[in-house]
Amino acid sequence: MARSSTRPTSRDVAQAAGVSQAAVSLVLGDKWRGRVSETTAERVREAARDLGYRPNLAARNLRLGHTRTVLLVVPALTTEFFAGVYTGAARVAADHGFGVVLYPSPEGIGPARDPFASAQAALDGVIASSMAADALTAIRGDQLPLVMLDSDPSGSLGAATVNLDIADGIRQVAAHLLDLGHRRFLHLAADVPSWTFEVRARELAARLHAVPGTSVRTAHAPISIDGALTATEAALATPGPRPTALVCDDDKLAAGAYKAVRRLGLRIPDDISVTGLDDLGLATAIDPELTTVRLDAELFGERGMEALLAVLEGRTPQAGDIPVELVVRGSTAPPSTP
């Protein structure tokens, strides 16, 4: 049979197989069992193969109200961490025939413009970082199947949650510094109202206060190198005994702290030890290389997408936080002064 130069349609398949278009839809949509015979189903599949027929997925999805598209809402694209989250989520999505659209909500600008005329009509679900939760209401994303990343399980809009074990990461940092003999601490905290940073502050305070003779001061800074530099310089210039260990909420803050420490004529780790959290590329670009907590961003994204697929299918997502690991490098050492 000579093939037409135009794209074959379901009507062509129906005519070739000697069945109705409805039967073709049932067979190719894998909903034929109990409605058409095995023999008829095979005849339809054979006709479709012979004709080179491919269903129009875009049209079918619009009819069904599903586009197999997921929105990943992140605070900003100013760190490679969220690029890793996207990579992991997109990899799992692709394996299941979904696409992932990235929606950054830049800090200081507010929610970005709605990427869809109606998110609810165009999306199957949303994965959102708690740092960008404010953007959800702007796009009505909180009314869709939702998975929250880095978010309080007891207060995440009723959504499923996927978390890194940040509390354990802080416990590892505290134990490492305490074992080295540090007792005077400065916590350079991210000035961002987010559950993940509340966990860091709460866990660090609890771990340090449990050891007699320790003290901890807190300085807040926006997540930027310049902001961290300014905050650290001011905190270290405060009268009184100087901290011997500086615990930073993330690696970018640590990079800014490095600059402040050097401006004050101090050495890392001889005069002050510094730790970060993330294990970004800059952790090994600065000198000395940074002791930090490694977070597996791609696995985080994978688990987020797997959880959303479970929600969409009516299953319970995998439980348990994602493990993290302290990576000890050259920025920490025993304190030089008692």
C-alpha positions as CSV (number, residue, x, y, z in Angstrom):
1,M,0.0,0.0,0.0
2,A,1.5,3.3,-1.0
3,R,1.8,5.8,1.9
4,S,0.4,9.3,1.6
5,S,2.9,12.2,1.9
6,T,0.6,13.7,4.6
7,R,0.7,12.6,8.2
8,P,-1.5,9.6,8.8
9,T,-4.5,10.2,11.0
10,S,-6.5,7.9,13.4
11,R,-9.2,7.8,10.6
12,D,-6.6,6.3,8.3
13,V,-5.7,3.7,10.9
14,A,-9.4,2.9,11.5
15,Q,-10.0,2.4,7.7
16,A,-6.9,0.2,7.4
17,A,-7.9,-2.0,10.3
18,G,-11.6,-2.0,9.5
19,V,-12.7,-0.6,12.8
20,S,-14.1,2.7,14.2
21,Q,-12.0,5.7,15.2
22,A,-13.3,5.1,18.8
23,A,-11.7,1.6,18.7
24,V,-8.4,3.1,17.5
25,S,-8.4,5.6,20.4
26,L,-9.1,2.8,22.9
27,V,-6.4,0.6,21.6
28,L,-3.7,3.2,21.2
29,G,-4.6,4.7,24.6
30,D,-4.2,1.3,26.1
31,K,-7.8,1.3,27.3
32,W,-9.1,-1.5,25.1
33,R,-9.3,-4.4,27.5
34,G,-12.8,-5.6,28.0
35,R,-14.0,-3.3,25.2
36,V,-12.5,-4.7,22.1
37,S,-11.0,-8.1,21.4
38,E,-7.3,-9.0,21.5
39,T,-7.5,-9.8,17.8
40,T,-9.0,-6.4,17.0
41,A,-6.4,-4.6,19.2
42,E,-3.5,-6.3,17.4
43,R,-5.0,-5.4,14.0
44,V,-5.2,-1.7,15.0
45,R,-1.6,-1.8,16.3
46,E,-0.4,-3.4,13.1
47,A,-2.2,-0.9,10.9
48,A,-0.7,2.0,13.0
49,R,2.8,0.5,12.5
50,D,2.3,0.0,8.8
51,L,1.0,3.6,8.3
52,G,3.7,5.1,10.6
53,Y,0.9,6.6,12.7
54,R,1.9,8.6,15.8
55,P,-0.8,10.1,18.1
56,N,-0.9,13.9,18.4
57,L,0.0,14.1,22.0
58,A,-0.5,17.8,22.3
59,A,-4.0,17.6,21.0
60,R,-4.7,14.6,23.2
61,N,-3.4,16.3,26.3
62,L,-5.5,19.4,25.7
63,R,-8.6,17.3,25.4
64,L,-7.8,15.5,28.6
65,G,-6.8,18.7,30.4
66,H,-3.2,17.5,31.0
67,T,-0.1,18.8,29.4
68,R,2.4,16.5,31.3
69,T,4.1,19.7,32.4
70,V,5.5,20.4,35.9
71,L,6.5,23.8,37.2
72,L,9.7,24.0,39.4
73,V,9.5,27.2,41.5
74,V,12.9,28.3,42.9
75,P,13.9,31.6,44.7
76,A,16.4,32.7,42.0
77,L,19.0,31.4,39.6
78,T,21.9,32.9,41.5
79,T,23.4,29.7,42.7
80,E,24.3,26.4,41.0
81,F,22.4,24.5,43.7
82,F,19.0,25.1,42.0
83,A,20.5,24.3,38.6
84,G,21.3,20.9,40.1
85,V,17.7,20.5,41.5
86,Y,16.3,21.3,38.1
87,T,18.7,18.8,36.4
88,G,17.6,16.0,38.8
89,A,13.9,16.8,38.5
90,A,14.0,17.0,34.7
91,R,15.8,13.7,34.4
92,V,13.1,11.8,36.3
93,A,10.4,13.8,34.6
94,A,11.7,12.8,31.1
95,D,11.7,9.2,32.1
96,H,8.0,9.5,32.7
97,G,7.1,11.6,29.7
98,F,6.9,14.9,31.6
99,G,8.6,18.3,30.9
100,V,9.8,20.7,33.6
101,V,9.4,24.5,33.3
102,L,11.6,26.5,35.6
103,Y,10.0,29.5,37.3
104,P,12.5,31.8,39.2
105,S,11.2,34.3,41.7
106,P,14.1,36.7,42.0
107,E,14.9,38.0,45.4
108,G,14.1,41.7,45.8
109,I,11.9,41.8,42.8
110,G,8.9,39.7,43.9
111,P,7.2,37.0,41.9
112,A,8.2,36.8,38.3
113,R,5.4,37.3,35.7
114,D,3.0,34.4,35.5
115,P,4.5,32.1,32.7
116,F,1.0,30.9,31.9
117,A,-2.3,32.6,31.3
118,S,-3.6,30.2,33.9
119,A,-1.2,27.9,35.7
120,Q,-4.0,25.6,36.7
121,A,-5.1,25.0,33.1
122,A,-1.5,24.5,31.8
123,L,0.1,22.5,34.5
124,D,-0.2,19.0,36.0
125,G,1.7,20.0,39.2
126,V,4.2,22.1,41.0
127,I,7.5,21.5,42.9
128,A,8.5,24.6,45.0
129,S,11.3,25.6,47.3
130,S,10.0,27.0,50.5
131,M,12.3,30.0,49.9
132,A,10.0,30.9,46.9
133,A,6.7,30.0,48.5
134,D,5.3,33.5,48.1
135,A,5.3,33.0,44.3
136,L,2.9,30.1,44.6
137,T,-0.2,32.3,45.3
138,A,0.7,34.6,42.5
139,I,0.3,31.8,40.0
140,R,-2.3,29.8,42.0
141,G,0.2,27.0,42.2
142,D,-0.9,26.2,45.7
143,Q,-4.2,25.0,44.2
144,L,-2.4,22.3,42.1
145,P,-0.8,19.0,43.1
146,L,2.1,20.3,45.0
147,V,5.4,19.1,46.5
148,M,7.4,21.5,48.8
149,L,11.2,21.3,49.0
150,D,13.1,22.4,52.1
151,S,9.8,22.9,53.9
152,D,8.2,22.3,57.3
153,P,6.3,19.0,57.0
154,S,3.7,20.3,59.5
155,G,3.0,23.6,57.7
156,S,3.5,23.3,53.9
157,L,0.0,24.2,52.6
158,G,-1.0,20.6,53.1
159,A,1.5,19.5,50.4
160,A,3.9,16.6,50.4
161,T,7.4,17.6,51.4
162,V,10.9,16.5,50.5
163,N,13.8,17.6,52.7
164,L,17.5,17.3,53.0
165,D,18.6,16.4,56.5
166,I,19.9,19.9,57.2
167,A,19.6,19.4,60.9
168,D,22.0,16.5,60.7
169,G,24.4,18.6,58.6
170,I,24.4,21.3,61.3
171,R,25.0,18.6,63.9
172,Q,28.0,17.4,62.0
173,V,29.4,20.9,61.7
174,A,29.0,21.5,65.4
175,A,30.5,18.2,66.4
176,H,33.5,18.8,64.1
177,L,34.2,22.3,65.6
178,L,33.6,21.3,69.2
179,D,35.9,18.3,68.8
180,L,38.6,20.6,67.5
181,G,38.2,22.6,70.8
182,H,36.2,25.6,69.6
183,R,34.0,27.3,72.2
184,R,33.4,30.8,70.9
185,F,31.2,30.8,67.8
186,L,29.8,33.3,65.4
187,H,26.8,32.2,63.3
188,L,26.6,34.1,60.0
189,A,22.9,33.5,59.3
190,A,21.0,34.0,56.0
191,D,18.6,36.9,56.3
192,V,15.8,35.0,54.6
193,P,12.6,34.1,56.3
194,S,12.6,30.4,55.5
195,W,12.1,27.2,57.4
196,T,15.4,25.7,56.2
197,F,17.4,28.6,57.8
198,E,15.3,28.5,61.0
199,V,16.3,24.8,61.3
200,R,20.0,25.8,61.0
201,A,19.8,28.4,63.7
202,R,17.8,26.3,66.0
203,E,20.0,23.2,65.7
204,L,23.2,25.1,66.0
205,A,22.1,26.8,69.2
206,A,20.9,23.6,70.7
207,R,24.1,21.7,69.9
208,L,26.4,24.5,71.2
209,H,24.4,25.3,74.3
210,A,24.6,21.6,75.3
211,V,28.3,21.9,75.8
212,P,29.5,23.9,78.9
213,G,31.6,27.0,78.3
214,T,30.4,27.7,74.8
215,S,29.1,31.0,73.5
216,V,27.5,31.8,70.2
217,R,26.7,35.2,68.6
218,T,24.6,35.7,65.5
219,A,25.0,38.1,62.6
220,H,22.4,38.2,59.8
221,A,23.3,38.9,56.2
222,P,21.6,38.7,52.8
223,I,22.8,35.8,50.7
224,S,25.4,37.7,48.8
225,I,29.2,38.0,49.1
226,D,29.0,41.7,49.7
227,G,26.3,41.3,52.3
228,A,28.3,38.6,54.1
229,L,31.5,40.7,54.0
230,T,29.8,43.7,55.6
231,A,28.0,41.6,58.3
232,T,31.1,39.6,59.2
233,E,33.4,42.7,59.4
234,A,30.9,44.4,61.8
235,A,30.5,41.3,63.9
236,L,34.2,40.6,64.3
237,A,34.9,44.2,65.1
238,T,32.6,44.1,68.1
239,P,34.4,44.5,71.4
240,G,35.0,41.4,73.5
241,P,36.7,38.0,72.9
242,R,36.8,37.2,69.2
243,P,35.0,34.1,68.0
244,T,37.4,31.3,67.0
245,A,34.8,29.6,64.7
246,L,32.5,31.1,62.1
247,V,29.5,28.9,61.0
248,C,28.0,30.2,57.7
249,D,24.5,29.2,56.5
250,D,25.8,28.6,53.0
251,D,29.0,28.7,50.9
252,K,28.3,32.1,49.4
253,L,28.1,33.6,52.8
254,A,31.4,31.9,53.7
255,A,33.1,33.4,50.6
256,G,32.1,36.9,51.8
257,A,33.3,36.0,55.3
258,Y,36.7,35.1,53.9
259,K,37.0,38.6,52.5
260,A,36.1,40.2,55.8
261,V,38.5,38.0,57.8
262,R,41.4,39.0,55.5
263,R,40.5,42.7,55.6
264,L,40.8,42.5,59.3
265,G,44.3,41.0,59.0
266,L,43.3,37.6,60.3
267,R,44.1,34.2,58.8
268,I,42.0,31.1,58.1
269,P,42.2,28.7,59.9
270,D,45.0,30.0,62.2
271,D,43.0,32.8,63.7
272,I,39.5,31.7,62.9
273,S,37.9,28.5,61.4
274,V,35.1,28.9,58.8
275,T,32.5,26.4,57.7
276,G,29.8,26.6,54.9
277,L,26.9,24.6,53.8
278,D,26.1,23.4,50.2
279,D,29.5,22.4,48.8
280,L,29.1,24.6,45.7
281,G,31.9,24.9,43.2
282,L,33.3,28.0,45.0
283,A,34.0,25.8,48.1
284,T,37.2,24.5,46.4
285,A,37.9,27.7,44.5
286,I,38.6,29.7,47.6
287,D,41.8,29.3,49.6
288,P,42.0,27.5,51.9
289,E,39.4,25.2,50.5
290,L,36.1,25.3,52.6
291,T,34.9,22.8,55.1
292,T,31.3,22.5,54.3
293,V,28.2,20.2,54.2
294,R,27.6,18.5,50.8
295,L,24.0,18.6,49.7
296,D,23.1,16.4,46.7
297,A,21.1,18.9,44.7
298,E,20.4,16.6,41.8
299,L,19.1,13.8,44.1
300,F,17.0,16.5,45.8
301,G,15.4,17.3,42.5
302,E,14.9,13.6,41.6
303,R,13.2,12.9,44.9
304,G,11.0,16.0,44.4
305,M,9.8,14.9,41.0
306,E,9.3,11.3,42.2
307,A,7.2,12.6,45.1
308,L,5.1,14.7,42.7
309,L,4.6,11.6,40.4
310,A,3.4,9.7,43.5
311,V,0.9,12.4,44.4
312,L,-0.4,12.5,40.8
313,E,-0.9,8.7,40.9
314,G,-2.5,8.7,44.3
315,R,0.5,7.0,46.0
316,T,2.3,8.0,49.3
317,P,5.7,9.6,48.4
318,Q,8.9,8.0,49.8
319,A,9.5,9.0,53.4
320,G,12.7,10.1,55.1
321,D,15.1,13.0,54.6
322,I,18.0,12.9,52.2
323,P,21.3,12.3,54.0
324,V,24.0,15.0,53.9
325,E,27.7,14.8,54.4
326,L,30.3,17.0,56.1
327,V,33.4,17.5,53.9
328,V,36.4,18.6,56.0
329,R,38.9,20.8,54.1
330,G,41.5,23.4,55.0
331,S,39.3,26.1,56.6
332,T,39.0,24.5,60.0
333,A,41.6,23.7,62.6
334,P,42.0,23.8,66.4
335,P,41.8,27.3,67.9
336,S,45.1,29.0,68.4
337,T,44.0,30.7,71.6
338,P,42.4,29.1,74.6
